[in-house]
Amino acid sequence: MLLQLISVLGALMVLSAYGLLQSGIWSELHAGYLALNIIGSLLLAVVAIEDQRAGFIFLEFAWAGLGLVGVARAVKARRMAS
């Protein structure tokens, strides 16, 4: 039951971030967008690890990694704007 709750929370986080991006409320470098994507994908990775789903483990860690690339881009953009 706990893993189901974790997976639903992770999916809601990732989907919410995507929805807010698509609606124009957030940009791809918005801190909230990046945080929801990274945390949501890591929650889903925990479930994938527990279920021993190699493809999903790869997908979720890659998704989190891409989120970290976004964090680096956001930091760089803020430094250049200062």
N, C-alpha and C positions, 0 to 999 in steps of 0.2 A: 504493500500500500504506500509506503514512504517513497519508494522509487517512482511510483506512478505520479505522486504529487510533485516530486522533483522534476520529472520529465515534463509535466504540464506547465509548471512554473517556467522552466527553461524555454519551452516552445512559445509561451505567451510573451516572454521577454523579447525573444528574437523577432517574433511576428509584430509586436508592438513597435519595436524600433523600425522595422521595415515599413510599417504602415505610416508612421510619423514622417519618415523620409519621403515616401511616395506622395504624401499629402502636402509636402512643402513646409511642414512645421519645423522640421529639423533638416540640417544639411549632413552630408556624409562625415564632416569633421566635428559635428556637435558632440560635446562630451556625453550627453545622455544617450545618444545613438550608439556611440562606441561602447559605453559601459553596458547598456542592455545587451548588445550583441556579444560582447566578450563574456559577461557573466552568464547569460542564457546559454551560450554554446558550451561553456565549461560545465554547467549543470547537466546538460544533455550528454556531455562526455562521461560524466560520472555514471550515468545510467548505462551508457554504451559499454563502459568498462565492466560494470557489474554483470551485464548480460553477455559479455564477451563477443561483441559485434564489431569485428575489425574494421569493416567499411565505415561504420558510424563513428567509431573512435577516430579514425583518420579524418573524416569529414568535420567533426566538431572541433578537433584541435587545429585543423587548417582554418576553420572559420574564426576561431579565437586568435590565431596567429595573424590573420588578415586584419582583424580588429586592432591588434597591436601595431600593425603597420599604419593604420589610420591614426592611432594615437601619436605615433612618431611624426606623421605629416601635420597633424594639428599643432603639435608643439613647435615644429619648425615654422609653420605659418604664423603662429603667435609671436615667435621671436622676430621674424622678419617684419611684422607689423609694428613692433615696438621701436 
